Amino acid sequence: MENIEPEKIISYVTTYGIPILKAILIFVIGSWVIKKITKTLKNLMSKKKYDESLQKFLVRLVSMLLQVFLIVTVISTLGVETTSFAAIIAAAGLAVGMALQGSLGNFAGGVLIIIFKPYEIGHLVEAQGELGVVKEIDIFNTKLITPQNKLAIIPNGSMANGNIVNYTVEGKIRVDTTIGVGYGEDIKTAKEVLLEVLTSNPKVLKAPAPSVNVSELADSSVNFAVRPYSKPEDYWDVYFETIEGCKLALDKAGIEIPYPHQVEIRRNEA
């Protein structure tokens, strides 16, 4: 059996042993760092009270990306050419991204909504042509309950990129109605009657104070802009109660609300 020359042993150790040792150290240290990063990320998101499903997904995504980077680094340390390997990963990522383009857009929108919180569950919002109370915020879509008690499911990509009107965040909302009275009626009296309807309604907020102002001199009526404020959840109650209350109060005060009159014209018979 031939004796292995010391020079060859040193050459083998230098050529293969040191890179292998470096690769093992990089893998061990890298795995420890990845665990620390993912744990820190999870703790930060828990403190910010992010959605639990979003927390798990992001932690797994970050962990997977870091592990892929670690494996490529370890392979590169062993002297293996990683250019083609990286190209394969990039091509696979591009193919998956193209196939899931719409879903990824909705996911990204869901992440933005959960992080920046333009609306939350229970808020009354208007977006993408729909008005309703937010029932649920998923990773890919938002669910609204409309005033007709219909379920509207809107992709988060559209929600994040479109205009959103949040009626709840300020804690109060103005209810806009228009009431008309005849030209022959006393404007000051009509204004007092309408304002009394608003101030006597317990669902109408005291601040900001409700207002009644002449808004238009129309063809057959003097129109008042009747503007009470309410809590968002009381909007429809105040809206309907205001219209009904104004009609009853004006009738009681003997103030006419104009309406089209039909005049029958008869020709005298010869």
VODOTOR-124614 format. One record per residue (C-alpha): residue number from 1; x, y, z; residue in one letter. Coordinates in pm, 1 decimal. Example, Ala and Ser with C-alpha at 12.3 -4.5 7.8 and 13.67 -1.06 7.14 Angstrom:
2
(r 1; (1230.0; -450.0; 780.0); "a")
(r 2; (1367.0; -106.0; 714.0); "s")
# end
This chain:
270
(r 1; (0.0; 0.0; 0.0); "m")
(r 2; (146.3; 331.0; -111.6); "e")
(r 3; (223.5; 593.8; 143.8); "n")
(r 4; (36.5; 916.9; 83.0); "i")
(r 5; (273.1; 1203.5; 67.1); "e")
(r 6; (218.9; 1477.6; 328.9); "p")
(r 7; (214.8; 1736.3; 53.2); "e")
(r 8; (-85.7; 1569.1; -109.5); "k")
(r 9; (-268.9; 1548.6; 222.7); "i")
(r 10; (-212.1; 1920.3; 280.1); "i")
(r 11; (-324.9; 1989.9; -77.6); "s")
(r 12; (-647.0; 1788.7; -28.8); "y")
(r 13; (-719.2; 1960.2; 301.7); "v")
(r 14; (-654.6; 2301.2; 150.1); "t")
(r 15; (-855.6; 2228.9; -164.0); "t")
(r 16; (-1154.8; 2047.0; -12.8); "y")
(r 17; (-1140.5; 2055.1; 365.4); "g")
(r 18; (-1130.9; 2429.7; 421.8); "i")
(r 19; (-1419.5; 2507.1; 177.0); "p")
(r 20; (-1627.7; 2229.0; 336.0); "i")
(r 21; (-1556.4; 2365.5; 683.1); "l")
(r 22; (-1647.2; 2716.9; 567.2); "k")
(r 23; (-1968.8; 2587.1; 412.1); "a")
(r 24; (-2065.9; 2408.3; 736.0); "i")
(r 25; (-1994.4; 2718.3; 942.8); "l")
(r 26; (-2190.6; 2939.6; 703.3); "i")
(r 27; (-2484.8; 2697.9; 710.3); "f")
(r 28; (-2489.9; 2672.3; 1091.3); "v")
(r 29; (-2450.4; 3045.6; 1151.4); "i")
(r 30; (-2690.0; 3130.4; 867.3); "g")
(r 31; (-2959.9; 2898.2; 1005.0); "s")
(r 32; (-2924.4; 3061.2; 1348.5); "w")
(r 33; (-2951.1; 3410.2; 1197.2); "v")
(r 34; (-3261.7; 3311.4; 995.7); "i")
(r 35; (-3433.4; 3184.4; 1311.2); "k")
(r 36; (-3352.1; 3509.4; 1490.5); "k")
(r 37; (-3480.2; 3722.3; 1201.0); "i")
(r 38; (-3807.0; 3529.8; 1163.6); "t")
(r 39; (-3864.4; 3533.2; 1541.7); "k")
(r 40; (-3804.1; 3909.0; 1557.2); "t")
(r 41; (-4034.8; 3964.8; 1258.9); "l")
(r 42; (-4308.7; 3757.9; 1421.6); "k")
(r 43; (-4278.6; 3950.4; 1750.3); "n")
(r 44; (-4295.1; 4285.4; 1572.1); "l")
(r 45; (-4607.5; 4188.3; 1378.7); "m")
(r 46; (-4769.9; 4053.4; 1696.8); "s")
(r 47; (-4710.1; 4387.7; 1871.3); "k")
(r 48; (-4860.9; 4569.8; 1573.2); "k")
(r 49; (-5158.7; 4330.3; 1593.1); "k")
(r 50; (-5135.4; 4221.7; 1230.2); "y")
(r 51; (-5373.6; 3956.0; 1104.0); "d")
(r 52; (-5262.0; 3610.5; 1224.7); "e")
(r 53; (-5282.6; 3451.9; 880.2); "s")
(r 54; (-5073.9; 3737.0; 739.1); "l")
(r 55; (-4814.8; 3686.8; 1014.3); "q")
(r 56; (-4772.6; 3318.1; 935.8); "k")
(r 57; (-4754.9; 3375.4; 561.4); "f")
(r 58; (-4496.8; 3654.6; 581.6); "l")
(r 59; (-4280.4; 3467.1; 832.1); "v")
(r 60; (-4279.6; 3158.0; 609.4); "r")
(r 61; (-4211.0; 3365.5; 299.0); "l")
(r 62; (-3917.9; 3550.3; 457.2); "v")
(r 63; (-3781.5; 3226.0; 603.7); "s")
(r 64; (-3802.2; 3048.7; 267.1); "m")
(r 65; (-3629.5; 3331.4; 78.9); "l")
(r 66; (-3349.7; 3350.8; 336.0); "l")
(r 67; (-3302.2; 2974.1; 326.6); "q")
(r 68; (-3275.5; 2976.5; -53.3); "v")
(r 69; (-3016.6; 3253.9; -28.3); "f")
(r 70; (-2828.1; 3055.6; 237.6); "l")
(r 71; (-2823.5; 2738.4; 26.9); "i")
(r 72; (-2693.1; 2929.0; -277.6); "v")
(r 73; (-2422.3; 3085.9; -58.7); "t")
(r 74; (-2319.5; 2746.2; 80.3); "v")
(r 75; (-2303.1; 2593.1; -269.7); "i")
(r 76; (-2098.3; 2887.6; -390.4); "s")
(r 77; (-1855.7; 2843.3; -97.1); "t")
(r 78; (-1796.5; 2481.3; -207.1); "l")
(r 79; (-1679.3; 2611.0; -543.1); "g")
(r 80; (-1986.6; 2513.3; -743.0); "v")
(r 81; (-2085.4; 2757.7; -1018.9); "e")
(r 82; (-2417.1; 2914.7; -910.0); "t")
(r 83; (-2488.5; 3132.5; -1213.5); "t")
(r 84; (-2699.6; 2871.8; -1392.2); "s")
(r 85; (-2857.5; 2768.4; -1061.8); "f")
(r 86; (-2962.5; 3127.0; -989.8); "a")
(r 87; (-3094.4; 3162.8; -1343.5); "a")
(r 88; (-3314.7; 2856.1; -1297.6); "i")
(r 89; (-3455.3; 2995.8; -971.0); "i")
(r 90; (-3520.6; 3333.0; -1134.7); "a")
(r 91; (-3695.5; 3172.5; -1432.8); "a")
(r 92; (-3910.8; 2957.5; -1205.4); "a")
(r 93; (-4000.6; 3261.9; -995.2); "g")
(r 94; (-4094.6; 3458.3; -1306.8); "l")
(r 95; (-4316.0; 3177.6; -1435.4); "a")
(r 96; (-4494.7; 3143.0; -1104.0); "v")
(r 97; (-4533.6; 3520.9; -1080.2); "g")
(r 98; (-4688.1; 3541.7; -1428.0); "m")
(r 99; (-4927.8; 3256.8; -1351.7); "a")
(r 100; (-5038.1; 3413.1; -1024.3); "l")
(r 101; (-5023.9; 3776.1; -1130.8); "q")
(r 102; (-5381.1; 3860.4; -1029.1); "g")
(r 103; (-5362.6; 3667.3; -702.4); "s")
(r 104; (-5029.2; 3823.8; -610.8); "l")
(r 105; (-5173.2; 4169.7; -680.4); "g")
(r 106; (-5466.5; 4096.5; -450.1); "n")
(r 107; (-5231.3; 3956.4; -186.5); "f")
(r 108; (-5011.2; 4265.4; -203.7); "a")
(r 109; (-5323.2; 4481.0; -172.8); "g")
(r 110; (-5433.2; 4281.5; 132.2); "g")
(r 111; (-5092.8; 4331.5; 295.1); "v")
(r 112; (-5110.3; 4707.6; 233.6); "l")
(r 113; (-5464.7; 4727.1; 374.4); "i")
(r 114; (-5372.5; 4533.6; 688.7); "i")
(r 115; (-5056.9; 4740.6; 744.0); "i")
(r 116; (-5190.4; 5090.9; 670.9); "f")
(r 117; (-5552.4; 5020.3; 778.6); "k")
(r 118; (-5754.9; 5261.2; 560.8); "p")
(r 119; (-6055.7; 5075.9; 701.4); "y")
(r 120; (-6126.1; 4808.2; 960.6); "e")
(r 121; (-6396.6; 4552.1; 1032.3); "i")
(r 122; (-6720.8; 4731.5; 1120.9); "g")
(r 123; (-6639.5; 5049.4; 926.4); "h")
(r 124; (-6889.3; 5191.0; 678.2); "l")
(r 125; (-6700.8; 5243.8; 351.0); "v")
(r 126; (-6766.6; 5320.2; -12.5); "e")
(r 127; (-6531.9; 5167.3; -269.8); "a")
(r 128; (-6543.1; 5024.0; -620.5); "q")
(r 129; (-6905.5; 5134.3; -659.8); "g")
(r 130; (-7018.9; 4953.8; -343.1); "e")
(r 131; (-7136.4; 5098.7; -11.2); "l")
(r 132; (-7143.6; 4879.5; 296.3); "g")
(r 133; (-7011.0; 4777.7; 635.1); "v")
(r 134; (-6682.9; 4584.7; 633.9); "v")
(r 135; (-6756.9; 4229.8; 748.3); "k")
(r 136; (-6423.2; 4063.5; 683.3); "e")
(r 137; (-6074.6; 4145.8; 550.8); "i")
(r 138; (-5905.6; 3841.3; 398.6); "d")
(r 139; (-5562.6; 3823.6; 241.0); "i")
(r 140; (-5708.8; 3835.4; -110.2); "f")
(r 141; (-6042.2; 4020.1; -77.2); "n")
(r 142; (-6263.3; 4238.9; 140.9); "t")
(r 143; (-6625.7; 4153.2; 220.5); "k")
(r 144; (-6889.8; 4423.4; 265.8); "l")
(r 145; (-7251.6; 4400.7; 380.8); "i")
(r 146; (-7454.4; 4647.7; 174.3); "t")
(r 147; (-7765.0; 4836.5; 297.9); "p")
(r 148; (-7970.6; 4576.9; 107.7); "q")
(r 149; (-7801.4; 4307.9; 322.6); "n")
(r 150; (-7610.4; 4176.1; 21.7); "k")
(r 151; (-7257.0; 4040.8; 47.2); "l")
(r 152; (-7012.6; 4229.7; -177.1); "a")
(r 153; (-6672.7; 4063.4; -227.5); "i")
(r 154; (-6411.4; 4304.1; -364.1); "i")
(r 155; (-6052.1; 4202.4; -457.7); "p")
(r 156; (-5794.7; 4371.2; -236.1); "n")
(r 157; (-5590.5; 4474.0; -539.9); "g")
(r 158; (-5877.5; 4695.2; -652.3); "s")
(r 159; (-5936.4; 4822.4; -298.2); "m")
(r 160; (-5571.7; 4919.2; -248.6); "a")
(r 161; (-5542.0; 5093.1; -586.7); "n")
(r 162; (-5883.1; 5265.0; -592.8); "g")
(r 163; (-6053.9; 5544.5; -403.2); "n")
(r 164; (-6195.9; 5457.2; -61.0); "i")
(r 165; (-6444.0; 5674.3; 130.5); "v")
(r 166; (-6446.5; 5582.9; 499.5); "n")
(r 167; (-6758.8; 5714.9; 672.8); "y")
(r 168; (-6670.7; 5571.6; 1013.4); "t")
(r 169; (-6317.1; 5686.0; 1090.6); "v")
(r 170; (-6423.3; 6039.2; 1193.8); "e")
(r 171; (-6703.6; 5906.1; 1414.4); "g")
(r 172; (-6976.0; 6119.9; 1257.1); "k")
(r 173; (-7139.5; 6164.2; 919.1); "i")
(r 174; (-7358.8; 6434.7; 766.5); "r")
(r 175; (-7700.2; 6331.7; 638.4); "v")
(r 176; (-7794.0; 6540.6; 333.1); "d")
(r 177; (-8160.9; 6595.0; 251.7); "t")
(r 178; (-8351.3; 6862.4; 60.0); "t")
(r 179; (-8699.5; 6981.5; 159.7); "i")
(r 180; (-8901.3; 7228.2; -48.0); "g")
(r 181; (-9181.8; 7465.6; 59.3); "v")
(r 182; (-9410.7; 7690.3; -143.1); "g")
(r 183; (-9312.7; 8043.9; -243.0); "y")
(r 184; (-9605.3; 8181.8; -49.6); "g")
(r 185; (-9487.4; 8039.0; 282.9); "e")
(r 186; (-9289.3; 8223.0; 548.1); "d")
(r 187; (-8928.0; 8113.9; 511.0); "i")
(r 188; (-8826.4; 8186.5; 871.0); "k")
(r 189; (-9117.5; 7986.4; 1011.0); "t")
(r 190; (-9045.3; 7694.6; 778.2); "a")
(r 191; (-8679.8; 7701.6; 879.9); "k")
(r 192; (-8770.6; 7692.5; 1250.2); "e")
(r 193; (-9008.8; 7401.7; 1196.7); "v")
(r 194; (-8746.9; 7199.2; 1007.1); "l")
(r 195; (-8474.9; 7274.9; 1261.4); "l")
(r 196; (-8704.3; 7161.7; 1543.7); "e")
(r 197; (-8740.8; 6824.5; 1369.2); "v")
(r 198; (-8362.9; 6780.3; 1375.0); "l")
(r 199; (-8297.5; 6896.3; 1730.3); "t")
(r 200; (-8576.7; 6677.3; 1871.7); "s")
(r 201; (-8431.3; 6359.3; 1718.2); "n")
(r 202; (-8206.6; 6184.6; 1978.7); "p")
(r 203; (-8002.5; 6019.4; 1702.4); "k")
(r 204; (-7900.1; 6358.2; 1559.5); "v")
(r 205; (-7569.1; 6473.1; 1708.7); "l")
(r 206; (-7549.6; 6802.6; 1898.6); "k")
(r 207; (-7198.8; 6869.1; 1767.0); "a")
(r 208; (-7157.0; 6950.8; 1488.3); "p")
(r 209; (-7490.8; 7126.7; 1518.5); "a")
(r 210; (-7759.0; 7047.8; 1257.6); "p")
(r 211; (-7834.9; 7320.3; 1006.0); "s")
(r 212; (-8121.7; 7430.5; 781.1); "v")
(r 213; (-8047.8; 7681.5; 504.9); "n")
(r 214; (-8211.3; 7797.9; 183.1); "v")
(r 215; (-8019.0; 7621.4; -91.8); "s")
(r 216; (-8219.4; 7696.8; -406.8); "e")
(r 217; (-8501.8; 7904.2; -549.0); "l")
(r 218; (-8644.7; 7635.7; -773.5); "a")
(r 219; (-8921.7; 7663.2; -1032.7); "d")
(r 220; (-9205.3; 7581.7; -794.8); "s")
(r 221; (-9047.7; 7573.4; -446.9); "s")
(r 222; (-8798.5; 7725.5; -209.0); "v")
(r 223; (-8560.4; 7441.2; -126.1); "n")
(r 224; (-8392.0; 7399.9; 210.9); "f")
(r 225; (-8067.7; 7209.4; 262.1); "a")
(r 226; (-8145.3; 7007.5; 574.7); "v")
(r 227; (-7816.4; 6887.0; 724.5); "r")
(r 228; (-7815.3; 6682.4; 1047.1); "p")
(r 229; (-7509.9; 6484.9; 1167.4); "y")
(r 230; (-7528.4; 6133.3; 1305.1); "s")
(r 231; (-7314.6; 5836.8; 1397.3); "k")
(r 232; (-7233.8; 5624.9; 1090.6); "p")
(r 233; (-7442.1; 5333.8; 1219.4); "e")
(r 234; (-7745.3; 5565.9; 1256.6); "d")
(r 235; (-7718.6; 5715.3; 907.4); "y")
(r 236; (-8018.0; 5547.5; 745.6); "w")
(r 237; (-8238.9; 5587.8; 1053.1); "d")
(r 238; (-8169.6; 5961.8; 1064.0); "v")
(r 239; (-8213.8; 5994.1; 687.4); "y")
(r 240; (-8561.5; 5836.9; 680.0); "f")
(r 241; (-8673.4; 5989.0; 1009.8); "e")
(r 242; (-8571.9; 6335.0; 888.6); "t")
(r 243; (-8775.9; 6309.4; 570.0); "i")
(r 244; (-9081.8; 6172.5; 747.7); "e")
(r 245; (-9051.3; 6413.3; 1040.1); "g")
(r 246; (-9018.8; 6716.1; 812.7); "c")
(r 247; (-9331.3; 6620.3; 618.6); "k")
(r 248; (-9537.8; 6569.8; 934.2); "l")
(r 249; (-9410.2; 6889.0; 1098.6); "a")
(r 250; (-9477.4; 7105.5; 791.4); "l")
(r 251; (-9827.9; 6962.2; 758.1); "d")
(r 252; (-9894.6; 7035.3; 1124.9); "k")
(r 253; (-9771.0; 7393.9; 1083.8); "a")
(r 254; (-9991.2; 7442.6; 775.3); "g")
(r 255; (-9691.1; 7496.5; 547.8); "i")
(r 256; (-9739.1; 7371.5; 194.5); "e")
(r 257; (-9497.3; 7133.5; 27.0); "i")
(r 258; (-9539.3; 7199.0; -348.4); "p")
(r 259; (-9641.1; 6918.3; -577.4); "y")
(r 260; (-9756.8; 6910.2; -940.6); "p")
(r 261; (-10121.7; 7021.7; -983.0); "h")
(r 262; (-10339.2; 6899.9; -1266.9); "q")
(r 263; (-10586.1; 7157.9; -1391.6); "v")
(r 264; (-10879.5; 7026.8; -1592.1); "e")
(r 265; (-10990.1; 7264.1; -1865.4); "i")
(r 266; (-11339.3; 7217.1; -2005.0); "r")
(r 267; (-11453.0; 7380.1; -2324.5); "r")
(r 268; (-11793.4; 7539.3; -2327.3); "n")
(r 269; (-12021.8; 7342.8; -2545.5); "e")
(r 270; (-12187.1; 7540.1; -2817.6); "a")
# end
